[in-house]
Each structure stands twice: as C-alpha cells, then as structure tokens.
Amino acid sequence: MDWLSAGSGNTITPGWLRGTADVRYKWINRFIDGGLAVTYTGQSTGTKNTAVTWRHNQQFSKDTRLSANVNWTQNTTVQRQTTFNPQQAVGTMVSQLNYQTRFGPARVSLGGTRRQYPGREQVDMDLPNLSLTTGTLKLGPVEWTPSLRFNQSRTDNIDQGLQFGWVVGRDSLGALDSTRVRASRRNTNFGFDSPIKIFDFQLTNQVSIIERFDDYPEQRIVRDVRDTSLVSTRVFAQRFFTSIDWTPSFNLPRFFQGTWNVSPTARLVNVDQAAGLIVRSELSGGRYVSQGKRLEYGLSSSPTFYARIPGVGPIEAIRHSISPVLSYSLSPAANVSDEFLQATGRTRQGYPQAAGEAGRRGGRAGAWRAIRQRGR
C-alpha cells in the first residue's frame, strides 16, 4: 500500500492512496505458471484507476501451448501522474496473447497485441492474428500445400494527426456546440493460397481481401477522371477502401534441365496490377467496381557457366561460375473503365494506358533480372 499526502490540496499535485494485490502460481504437473496483480489508485480529486497485470503460460501438450502477458489500465492519466519511475511515465502498456496448436499436419497460430499510451485514450490493437499452415498433402502424383491468414488491426480514440478534431452542431436548445470526434481506424487482411502440383505441372491460386476503414471526417481533393482541370474539394465523413483479388498462375514443366534450365509460365493478371480485381471506396459511393484480367506469358532461363582460372602463388587454380537469369513476359494490351479509376482516386492523365502506348507495344516486357557470380 502506498500513500501520498495531498499537501495544500490543490488539483496540480493531488494526494492519492494506492493498494496492490499480487499472487503468483505454479502448477508443475499441469505445466502452468504465471502471476496476477491488481492495483487500485484513488486520488483526492475523486479520480480513480484500476490496473491489471496478468502473466500466464500453459502447455497443454507437446504441440499445444498458451502464453499471455496482459497489461490493462483504466485511466492512463492517473497511471502517469502517480508513478515515480520515469520509464513508466512515458512507456506504453502492451498486452500480448498467443495460442499455438496442431491438428494432424495443420499448424494453427492465434494471437494478438494491445497497446495503451500514458496520458492518452488512444488504443492500438492487432487482434485477431490467425495463421493456418499445413505441410504438403500428397495423394499419388498430386501435392497440395494450402495456407490461410487473417489479420485485423485497429486504432480507437485517435487524438493526434486529425484534420477535424471537433465537430460543430446544435444542442437541444438550438445553440451551437462542439463535440470531440471519436476517431478510429481499422485495417483487415485475408489471404488464402492453394498451390497444387501434379507431376511437374503446378497451379497456384491466391485469393486476398484487403479493407481499410477510417471513421473520422477528412478533406480531400477530387479530380475528374478525364478532365483534371475540374477540381472539387469535399469533406468525407468516413473514408474506406476494399480490394478483392484473385491471381491464378501456371508453372509448366522445365526444359533443358541441368543446362539452360528453361521455365515457361502463364498466369492471369489484372489489367492494372497496382489494384485488386474488385474495389470500392468512398469515391465510388460504396459501389463495387471491377477490372478485367489478361493472360501473361513468361519464359525464364537460368544457366550456369563454369570456368577454371589459373591461380597465383600458392593458389593452384580458381574455379569461377556465372549464373545469369533472363526473364521475358508478354501480355496483350488492355484498359480499365473510368469508374475503376474514380474508385482508386486516379485520372486518365498520366495513366499508362491513357495514350494507347501499351496497345502499340502489345504489353510486352522483358529484362535481365539478376546476375549471380560465385568464386572460390
């Protein structure tokens, strides 16, 4: 128990009374250990704070375990004002939780983090964070290696970096009144990979969903898609962007293995590879708009050339190798709609397909990717 006198009783240095209860436990034959601490602080001004710290580790089996390190504070301002440790006065309070298990060949990991800031109401959370992976599942010549991931991060009670921190309105009597914006932000990511291999033929499917949601007013400059001289300034109550994408690819059998190592590939790619297949935003009025797909053919070669160079002095010889990698791709010309450009916040001016150059080139692209040299 800690006590600080109120002194003169002013609000700048109020007195407070704090009590802490702490218990630690260890259950050996259950593979459990941890500790729990609860702290209650009451100031002479009537402000109160309850803080909880919980550390827990448990191993259920060889493949299943749980670890938790929770730090929660009811009032971070009281936490900062009543500490004598300067590191605690400016340090953040982080909570972590992780659960790992295994179902046959599949491994599952589920967890998350939470962060509080001293003297501020803002809270950052990365929860849940799910990952599912498996080894290669074989059925005769067929090999399947699926994986799944899901993550959501959010920030509540944002109090810094806002264009509009207050909103002006009218109260019940009709007078002007201002209220603070309860700003928050959320980001969601989902991905599923499903590569299938049959002999030397490999088919890869990738599905991803990305969503960003900003729940606070923000001013933005909006330009016309075809006429950039038409400019308007708008204030959006919320901003959001959703992208849904699907990317299949085919890896064909290699040729001239051991010499030129030629690998042909074919895949369906988005016309605009900087965005997803289906998108929506506040600029599209919340409507989903889509773009097209086009085939992209590729050919790569990775030969290795060896050389034996006479040595110098005590070195008899130097063996040197050069491994160039040549990659070339070809895809037909295509374009996207004005609605798609509007949803992604871009215009025809400066867009790669705007002048039709991609059509005249046929969408061709080829380049040396890398040259590796080794010597000893």
Steps between C-alpha positions, in 0.01 A plus 500: 500500500625849405377837624583856395378799699289756314708780653328828425218309333535655154409315180852523353653267760209305647556238762420139439467161664605187316473132586641202313419129527740257334478122473735261320422139416677193361332164433783267409316188382262716294787703346340828616671805645421868519392785720216749550526852643220754555569861595239754611582871525268771631594870486378771734325663202274195465676357194554125516702242313511121495794322335525126433812303408468132415775266385406142411683214328343159445606202293206269431700248296813472290336698218258728689594794719359830622693809607347825623649825625213740570542860620180704528454845652165669556636857513841556340516860626486388864753228417745763375441754779545256789817320391851590619668297225574724196494199266147412610391862459583502126487127417214328324296215648508198269296180526579186300309176457601196295351152460667229292375153421515229237229290334666220306722667238340842560654760731282776645621820662253748652595811693510875517639809669350806671676827579408794727679834526567696822274802541306421181181311417632358171512120485668293227396139450627231264233239569430238383810379320429156356736281300427150369770304319534138401771281366476360151198271467570222250257276313687309234657751258291788647660727761297772675644761742222736615544788745265759649558827683273760656597817680312803628662806653311798634563826681234651726475848654750660259600835646788611276542580130134576425387774261176549694534432871162654585158500334268799541128437538197621693392382841144433618442874549615587148828661605828421327706242679812303416577136573828318467529254213525138618737397225595140426676306227475135393705287259401145406706250299398153383699268278467142378766321293428166334794371294442161333775301332433209262825340384698802367190712436417753774182704542498785752188680621524806722196676647539819705261750656630831636280761667584838654239700692564845650212612720563875524436800272774597257532750217608376158555649156301317230591532130299401195628178343532640146528875566745573781418872486165418665595497867277493806571492871284267705482399863423132550354389832674164453765363267528136400656280235436131430703291257415140401751316285547157345822399324541158337829397338630194316856375514568261213765225504860613454707437193874438461546436870862503605603726211282798405224431758217652297174557695182612319218659704150628437276693734191716510590850619298813559499761226605748769732301726518788750142425613281200574253330268197650681520825699276751670558827685326816610582643154281232338216563744557161663427314174725211396669547162723249322773484241590224258762227485752427229734211429867557559746254350851476635822321424807492720839335474764454768811327363828476688836544330815371667860601441834390643755781525869432575593600850768729635773405746389227740153491338499235229177602329185708543165350412254768390133478408253747349123442535299748291121503526305617195126562526262615227122550517233575242141613555234658276397862535196584713346789688276574800177697528458855620299372799796287607739794478255714696477239778880483529542881493686523167448675166560421134776758485825327584342154502717248306223394260368856453688572177470147363873441523443166669284393208765592243763313698264205550563508872843346452760503771836330524809554712800343661401427859832423665854381448661294772868426520672254722867427536735317724 
